Amino acid sequence: MNATITRFTFVLLSAGAFAAGAHAEYRCDPPPTPLDQRACDAAKQGPDALRRFVERWTSKMSNLYFADYVDAKTERAWDAKQAQAASKGLSVASNEKR
């Protein structure tokens, strides 16, 4: 019985530690590495630029995650840029057939 409780407690603590380490961390205030700085610059250009940058680096065994470089301020900037483009009549890339 005591061994079962000990194992169960160990499993719970391990799962908790893993879950705590799995959250996204915003890395652009201030960017700690040159790679993070370039990812933040890509995020300023828009979600497509950031996605391409992250995909290019993850193919090189890097630990870049899209969500690490996006916060509420970045999302608002992307939305404003998209609304401005829509108001000017510019088409935004989509996957719809012509």
TAHUZI-V40662 format. One record per helix or strand of 3 or more residues. SS is the DSSP state (H for helix, E for strand). FROM is the first residue (numbers start at 1). TO is the last residue. Records with the same first field share a line. If there is no record, write none. Layout:
SS=FROM-TO, FROM-TO
//
This chain:
H=2-20, 34-45, 47-58, 66-69, 72-87
//
